[in-house]
Amino acid sequence: MNDSVYDVVVGGAGAAGLNAALVLGRARRRVAVVDAGEPRNAPAAHMQGFLSRDGMPPGDLLTAGRAEVARYGVSMIKGWVEDITHGFFVRLAGGATLKARRVLVATGLHDEVPAIPGVRERWGRDVLHCPYCHGYEVRDQPIGVIGNPHGSPGFSVHQTLLLTQWSDDVVFFPHTLELVEQEREKITALGVRINEGEVERLVTDSDRLRGVQLGGGRVAPRSAVFVGPRFVPHDALLTSLGCARSENGWVSTDPTGRTSVFGVWAAGNVTDPRAQVITAAGMGSAAAIAINVSLLDEDADRAVEAYRSAGQHYPTALEWGKWQAIQAVLANRGHAF
C-alpha cells in the first residue's frame, strides 16, 4: 500500500473530475486522479455548446485538461478504481491502494442502445441522441428518430418534437414503442411522419448512413438518426459505500455533489444523466470547493486540538492578532504552523 495520504482522490477524468482536480490543485491540495481513458463521448468528433470550446474534439479538451491540472501538482494515474472502503482506501486494479481524506466519484455513465444492427456501430457519428449537442450539425437533413421502449419514459417522443426545430423532414419510427393517442397527435401536428413497423437495421454505404430498413426490406432514406438510450450510471463505487439513492434510482447528492456518506462526493453523469460537458465541469468545480471547505474545517479543528494540548489558553483579541501577524511572517518564510 502507498503510505502517502492524498487530500482527495478523484475517480474519473472527464470534465467533472478534471475540473474538480484543477480547482483543488490550485487550492494547494494533494490530489490524485484515477482514470482508465475511456470517456463516454469518445465516438463523437466534436462537442458543442461549450462557450469558447464549441466544436472542439472531446479528446482535445481532456488532453488540455490533463496538462492544466498537472501544472498544479495533481497526480494522474491511469487505471481503474475497483473499490473504495471507508477510511478512505481506494484500491486500484492491479492491487495498488491510495489513502485519501475525501473522495470524489466522477465515473460517468454508459449509453445502453437498442440491439439494432448499425446503431452501436455508428453511435456518436450519424446515430445520435442529443439534439442540443448535434441537431445543428444535421440541420435541414432527412432525420429519423427510432423509438426505444427501454429508454427514459417519453424521451423518444420528446426527441421527435424537439428535432422539428432543426429540420422539416423528420420521420418517427416507433419500432417497438407503443404510442398513446395524445403523443401520436402531437407528433403529427408538428408535421412529423410516423413510419410503422419494427426496425431491422440501419443501411450504410461508403461509411455513411443512408436509411432505416423496416420489415420486408423497406428502406426509408435518412442521413441522421436519433435514438434515446437507457442511461446506466457507473455508480457501483458509490452504492458499495452506502450512498443513498433518490426516488429516480440515481445516487442522490446536495447541490455541491455531497452524498449521504461523510467524505464522499459525486459529480457529472454518474448522478445526472442530463449533464452536458459544460454542466459536468461546473459540477466538478462546485464539488471541489465544498470538499476544500470540508478539509479546511477538519484542519482547523485539528489545529485547535493541538493548540489546546500544548497547554495554551484561549487568546485575547490582542494576543490572537499578534499570533496571526507572526504566522503571516513565518508563512512568507515557509515555516508557518
C-alpha positions in Angstrom: 0.0 0.0 0.0 1.1 3.6 -0.7 1.9 5.1 2.7 1.3 8.7 1.4 -2.1 10.3 2.0 -3.9 12.4 -0.5 -6.3 15.1 0.5 -8.6 14.0 -2.3 -8.7 11.0 -4.7 -10.9 11.6 -7.8 -12.2 8.6 -9.7 -12.8 9.6 -13.3 -11.1 12.2 -15.5 -13.9 13.6 -17.7 -14.9 17.2 -17.5 -16.3 16.8 -13.9 -13.2 15.0 -12.5 -10.6 17.2 -14.2 -12.3 20.5 -13.3 -12.5 19.4 -9.7 -8.9 18.4 -9.7 -8.0 21.8 -11.2 -9.8 23.7 -8.5 -8.3 21.5 -5.7 -4.8 21.7 -7.2 -5.0 25.5 -7.3 -6.1 25.3 -3.6 -2.8 23.5 -3.0 -4.5 20.3 -2.0 -2.7 17.0 -2.6 -4.8 15.3 -5.3 -4.7 12.1 -7.4 -7.0 11.4 -10.4 -7.5 7.8 -11.4 -8.9 7.2 -14.9 -8.9 4.4 -17.5 -9.1 6.8 -20.5 -12.4 5.6 -21.9 -14.7 8.7 -21.9 -18.4 8.3 -22.8 -18.1 10.9 -25.7 -15.1 9.3 -27.3 -17.1 8.3 -30.5 -18.1 12.0 -31.2 -15.9 14.0 -33.5 -16.8 17.3 -31.8 -18.6 18.7 -28.8 -20.9 21.6 -29.0 -22.5 24.2 -26.7 -19.4 24.8 -24.5 -18.6 28.5 -24.6 -15.1 29.1 -26.1 -14.8 25.4 -26.9 -17.7 24.9 -29.3 -16.7 22.4 -32.0 -13.6 21.2 -30.2 -12.9 17.4 -30.4 -13.7 16.0 -26.9 -10.3 14.3 -26.7 -8.6 17.6 -27.2 -10.5 19.1 -24.2 -9.4 16.2 -22.0 -5.8 16.4 -23.2 -5.7 20.1 -22.4 -7.3 19.5 -19.1 -4.8 16.9 -18.0 -2.0 19.2 -18.9 -3.6 22.1 -16.9 -4.1 20.0 -13.7 -0.6 18.6 -13.9 0.8 22.2 -13.6 -0.6 22.3 -10.1 1.0 19.0 -9.0 -2.1 16.8 -9.4 -1.1 13.1 -9.9 -2.7 11.5 -12.9 -2.9 7.7 -12.5 -4.0 5.6 -15.4 -6.2 2.7 -14.3 -9.5 1.6 -12.7 -10.7 2.2 -9.2 -12.0 -1.2 -8.2 -13.1 -0.5 -4.7 -13.3 2.3 -2.1 -13.6 1.4 1.6 -14.5 3.7 4.5 -11.4 5.3 5.7 -10.9 6.0 2.7 -8.8 3.3 1.0 -9.0 3.5 -2.8 -8.0 0.2 -4.3 -6.9 0.2 -8.0 -7.0 -2.7 -10.5 -3.6 -4.4 -10.1 -3.6 -4.1 -6.3 -2.2 -0.6 -5.6 -4.1 1.3 -2.8 -4.3 5.0 -2.3 -5.3 6.6 1.0 -7.5 9.7 0.9 -9.2 12.1 3.3 -12.0 12.7 0.8 -13.1 11.1 -2.4 -14.9 12.4 -5.5 -16.6 9.9 -7.8 -16.9 11.2 -11.4 -17.1 7.9 -13.3 -20.0 8.9 -15.6 -22.4 6.5 -17.3 -22.8 4.4 -20.4 -25.5 4.5 -23.0 -27.4 1.3 -23.5 -28.9 1.4 -27.0 -31.3 -0.9 -28.8 -29.9 -4.0 -30.3 -30.5 -2.9 -33.9 -27.7 -3.7 -36.3 -25.8 -0.4 -37.1 -26.9 1.6 -34.1 -23.9 0.8 -31.8 -21.5 0.8 -34.8 -22.5 4.4 -35.8 -23.1 5.8 -32.4 -21.8 9.3 -32.0 -21.3 9.7 -35.7 -24.6 9.8 -37.6 -26.6 7.9 -34.9 -27.1 10.4 -32.2 -29.1 11.1 -29.0 -28.9 14.8 -28.0 -30.5 17.4 -30.4 -28.8 20.2 -28.4 -25.4 18.6 -29.0 -25.8 17.5 -32.6 -29.0 19.0 -34.1 -27.4 22.0 -35.7 -24.8 19.8 -37.5 -27.6 17.8 -39.2 -30.0 20.8 -39.8 -32.2 20.6 -42.8 -31.3 17.0 -43.5 -33.7 14.0 -43.6 -33.7 12.9 -39.9 -35.1 9.8 -38.3 -36.0 9.0 -34.7 -36.2 5.4 -33.5 -38.4 4.7 -30.5 -36.8 2.9 -27.6 -39.2 1.5 -25.0 -36.3 0.8 -22.7 -35.1 4.4 -22.6 -36.2 7.2 -20.4 -40.1 7.4 -20.4 -41.3 9.8 -23.1 -37.7 10.6 -24.3 -38.2 9.3 -27.8 -41.3 11.4 -28.3 -39.6 14.5 -26.8 -36.6 14.0 -29.2 -39.0 13.8 -32.2 -40.9 17.0 -31.2 -37.6 18.8 -30.5 -35.9 17.9 -33.8 -38.6 19.7 -35.8 -36.7 22.9 -34.8 -33.7 21.7 -36.9 -35.4 20.0 -39.9 -38.7 20.0 -41.8 -38.1 16.4 -42.8 -38.4 14.3 -39.6 -39.7 10.7 -39.6 -40.6 8.9 -36.4 -40.1 5.1 -36.3 -42.0 3.8 -33.3 -40.2 0.4 -33.7 -41.5 -1.5 -30.6 -42.6 1.6 -28.7 -46.4 1.9 -28.1 -47.6 5.4 -28.7 -50.6 6.8 -26.9 -53.1 8.8 -28.9 -52.0 12.2 -27.5 -48.4 11.5 -28.4 -49.4 10.5 -31.9 -51.5 13.6 -32.3 -48.7 15.9 -31.2 -46.1 14.3 -33.5 -48.4 14.5 -36.5 -49.5 18.1 -35.7 -45.9 19.2 -36.0 -45.5 17.7 -39.4 -43.6 14.6 -38.5 -44.4 11.4 -40.4 -44.8 8.2 -38.5 -43.4 5.1 -40.2 -44.8 2.0 -38.5 -43.1 -1.4 -38.2 -40.1 -2.8 -36.4 -36.7 -1.5 -37.5 -34.5 -4.3 -38.8 -31.2 -2.5 -39.3 -29.6 0.7 -40.4 -28.4 0.9 -44.0 -25.0 2.4 -44.8 -22.9 3.0 -47.9 -19.4 4.4 -48.2 -19.2 4.7 -44.4 -22.3 6.9 -44.3 -25.8 6.3 -43.0 -28.3 6.0 -45.9 -31.5 4.8 -44.4 -33.6 2.8 -41.9 -34.7 -0.6 -43.0 -38.0 -1.9 -41.8 -39.7 -5.3 -42.2 -40.0 -6.7 -45.7 -36.9 -4.8 -46.8 -38.5 -1.4 -46.9 -35.8 1.3 -46.6 -36.7 4.9 -45.5 -33.8 7.2 -46.7 -32.3 9.1 -43.8 -28.9 10.8 -43.3 -29.1 11.0 -39.5 -30.9 9.0 -36.8 -31.6 9.9 -33.2 -32.1 7.2 -30.6 -32.9 7.7 -26.9 -30.6 5.3 -25.0 -31.1 3.9 -21.5 -28.7 5.8 -19.2 -26.8 3.4 -16.9 -24.6 5.2 -14.3 -21.2 3.8 -13.2 -22.2 4.2 -9.6 -21.0 0.9 -8.0 -18.3 2.7 -6.1 -20.9 4.9 -4.5 -23.5 2.3 -3.7 -20.9 0.0 -2.2 -20.1 2.8 0.2 -23.8 3.0 1.1 -24.7 6.3 -0.6 -28.4 6.8 -0.7 -30.5 6.8 -3.9 -33.2 9.3 -4.7 -36.7 8.2 -6.0 -35.5 8.1 -9.6 -32.9 5.4 -8.6 -29.8 7.5 -9.1 -27.5 8.3 -6.2 -28.7 11.5 -4.5 -26.5 14.5 -3.7 -26.9 18.0 -2.5 -26.2 21.0 -4.8 -22.4 20.6 -4.2 -22.3 16.9 -5.0 -22.1 15.8 -1.4 -23.6 12.3 -1.0 -25.3 10.9 2.2 -21.9 9.3 3.2 -19.4 11.5 5.0 -16.4 12.5 2.9 -17.9 11.2 -0.4 -18.8 13.5 -3.3 -20.1 12.7 -6.8 -20.3 14.9 -9.9 -21.2 14.6 -13.6 -23.2 12.0 -15.4 -22.8 9.4 -12.6 -25.5 11.3 -10.7 -27.1 13.4 -13.5 -27.8 11.8 -17.0 -28.7 15.3 -18.4 -25.4 16.9 -17.6 -23.6 18.0 -20.7 -19.8 18.6 -20.8 -20.1 22.2 -19.6 -22.5 21.3 -16.9 -20.3 18.4 -15.7 -17.4 20.8 -15.5 -19.4 23.2 -13.3 -20.5 20.3 -11.1 -16.8 19.4 -10.6 -15.9 22.9 -9.6 -18.8 23.1 -7.1 -17.8 19.8 -5.6 -14.1 20.8 -5.3 -14.9 24.0 -3.4 -17.2 22.1 -1.0 -14.5 19.4 -0.5 -11.9 22.0 0.2 -14.1 23.7 2.8 -14.7 20.3 4.4 -11.0 19.7 4.6 -10.4 23.2 5.9 -12.9 22.7 8.8 -11.1 19.5 9.7 -7.7 21.1 9.6 -8.9 23.9 11.8 -10.4 21.5 14.3 -7.1 19.6 14.5 -5.2 22.8 14.9 -7.4 23.8 17.9 -6.8 20.4 19.5 -3.1 20.7 19.0 -3.2 24.2 20.4 -5.1 23.1 23.5 -2.9 20.0 24.1 0.2 22.3 24.1 -1.3 23.9 27.3 -2.3 27.1 25.6 -5.3 29.1 26.8 -7.9 30.9 24.6 -6.1 34.0 23.4 -7.4 37.5 23.9 -8.2 39.6 20.8 -4.8 41.3 21.2 -3.0 38.0 21.6 -4.8 36.5 18.6 -3.9 39.4 16.4 -0.2 39.1 17.4 -0.3 35.4 16.7 -1.8 35.9 13.3 0.8 38.5 12.4 3.6 36.1 13.5 2.1 33.3 11.4 2.0 35.6 8.3 5.7 36.4 8.7 6.5 32.7 9.1 4.4 31.8 6.2 6.4 34.1 4.0 9.5 32.2 5.1 7.8 28.8 4.6 7.7 28.0 8.3 4.1 28.7 9.3 2.4 26.4 11.9 
